[in-house]
Amino acid sequence: MNTLNAVALGSIDLYQRWLSPLKGFRCAHAALFGGESCSAAVRRVVSEQGLVGGRAAIAARFGTCRQAYGHLAAARPTGGRVQGVCCCGPVPIPFRCG
């Protein structure tokens, strides 16, 4: 395993262990469809294909998560709090608003 993959997997492990439990919600993809979260899916892709080799699969997952968030936000009653993960860039960023 090269250094870039090791750093990526280590970062995902830290996120899953220390940050994810604090935010109190799952990614939009997992909330809408069930199954593994984006961090688990990206960890699997990096483990199987490497960070560089799996970049298309990772980008596709974040795109699907962004669409899932749109579906969840549209289904919320007007005036409700919106929370989720912004997958607009290479790193999902948890947020709450409203």
Kinemage of the C-alpha trace (Angstrom):
@kinemage 1
@onewidth
@group {chain A} dominant
@subgroup {mainchain}
@vectorlist {calphas} color= white
{ca met a 1} P 0.000 0.000 0.000
{ca asn a 2} L 1.412 3.373 -0.932
{ca thr a 3} L 1.676 6.336 1.423
{ca leu a 4} L -1.201 8.276 -0.145
{ca asn a 5} L -3.610 5.371 0.341
{ca ala a 6} L -2.388 4.808 3.902
{ca val a 7} L -2.924 8.482 4.763
{ca ala a 8} L -6.404 8.445 3.196
{ca leu a 9} L -7.426 5.303 5.084
{ca gly a 10} L -5.975 6.651 8.331
{ca ser a 11} L -7.890 9.896 7.876
{ca ile a 12} L -11.131 8.045 7.239
{ca asp a 13} L -10.531 5.894 10.328
{ca leu a 14} L -10.001 9.011 12.462
{ca tyr a 15} L -13.127 10.615 11.031
{ca gln a 16} L -15.236 7.516 11.644
{ca arg a 17} L -13.951 7.021 15.164
{ca trp a 18} L -13.838 10.588 16.511
{ca leu a 19} L -15.851 13.012 14.359
{ca ser a 20} L -18.737 11.016 12.935
{ca pro a 21} L -20.162 10.002 16.355
{ca leu a 22} L -20.194 13.667 17.429
{ca lys a 23} L -22.214 14.995 14.502
{ca gly a 24} L -25.268 12.890 15.319
{ca phe a 25} L -26.471 11.989 11.830
{ca arg a 26} L -25.552 9.820 8.855
{ca cys a 27} L -24.729 11.005 5.378
{ca ala a 28} L -27.714 11.692 3.134
{ca his a 29} L -27.001 8.638 0.953
{ca ala a 30} L -27.129 6.254 3.910
{ca ala a 31} L -30.158 8.040 5.376
{ca leu a 32} L -32.126 7.759 2.123
{ca phe a 33} L -30.999 4.399 0.761
{ca gly a 34} L -29.656 2.601 3.836
{ca gly a 35} L -26.467 0.576 3.624
{ca glu a 36} L -23.000 1.941 4.144
{ca ser a 37} L -22.239 5.596 4.747
{ca cys a 38} L -20.114 7.631 2.361
{ca ser a 39} L -17.091 7.320 4.637
{ca ala a 40} L -17.460 3.516 4.693
{ca ala a 41} L -17.969 3.403 0.926
{ca val a 42} L -14.936 5.600 0.259
{ca arg a 43} L -12.858 3.516 2.677
{ca arg a 44} L -13.844 0.377 0.760
{ca val a 45} L -13.038 1.974 -2.608
{ca val a 46} L -9.637 3.197 -1.404
{ca ser a 47} L -8.876 -0.252 0.038
{ca glu a 48} L -9.819 -2.016 -3.204
{ca gln a 49} L -8.755 0.454 -5.924
{ca gly a 50} L -6.521 2.999 -4.223
{ca leu a 51} L -7.219 6.695 -3.869
{ca val a 52} L -6.116 7.622 -7.381
{ca gly a 53} L -7.626 4.577 -9.089
{ca gly a 54} L -10.916 4.962 -7.248
{ca arg a 55} L -11.363 8.701 -7.730
{ca ala a 56} L -14.202 8.278 -10.261
{ca ala a 57} L -16.085 5.929 -7.924
{ca ile a 58} L -15.520 8.304 -5.003
{ca ala a 59} L -16.743 11.306 -7.001
{ca ala a 60} L -19.802 9.330 -8.147
{ca arg a 61} L -20.650 8.402 -4.546
{ca phe a 62} L -20.389 12.023 -3.398
{ca gly a 63} L -22.575 13.061 -6.342
{ca thr a 64} L -25.206 10.490 -5.394
{ca cys a 65} L -25.035 11.670 -1.779
{ca arg a 66} L -25.586 15.258 -2.927
{ca gln a 67} L -28.675 14.142 -4.895
{ca ala a 68} L -29.950 12.141 -1.911
{ca tyr a 69} L -29.625 15.242 0.238
{ca gly a 70} L -31.736 17.149 -2.301
{ca his a 71} L -34.471 14.509 -2.064
{ca leu a 72} L -34.389 14.537 1.741
{ca ala a 73} L -34.438 18.345 1.928
{ca ala a 74} L -37.374 18.540 -0.499
{ca ala a 75} L -39.341 16.050 1.610
{ca arg a 76} L -38.936 18.095 4.803
{ca pro a 77} L -41.850 20.321 5.830
{ca thr a 78} L -41.288 24.041 5.273
{ca gly a 79} L -39.553 25.664 8.200
{ca gly a 80} L -37.979 22.435 9.435
{ca arg a 81} L -34.341 22.177 10.360
{ca val a 82} L -32.134 20.873 7.593
{ca gln a 83} L -29.053 18.881 8.417
{ca gly a 84} L -26.822 16.740 6.299
{ca val a 85} L -23.501 16.577 4.558
{ca cys a 86} L -22.341 18.909 1.829
{ca cys a 87} L -20.578 16.770 -0.744
{ca cys a 88} L -19.723 19.659 -3.046
{ca gly a 89} L -15.993 19.169 -2.775
{ca pro a 90} L -13.546 16.355 -2.194
{ca val a 91} L -14.351 16.156 1.539
{ca pro a 92} L -17.904 15.857 2.913
{ca ile a 93} L -18.612 18.617 5.417
{ca pro a 94} L -21.380 18.105 7.997
{ca phe a 95} L -23.725 21.042 8.589
{ca arg a 96} L -26.976 22.092 10.213
{ca cys a 97} L -29.088 25.092 9.356
{ca gly a 98} L -32.523 26.478 10.092
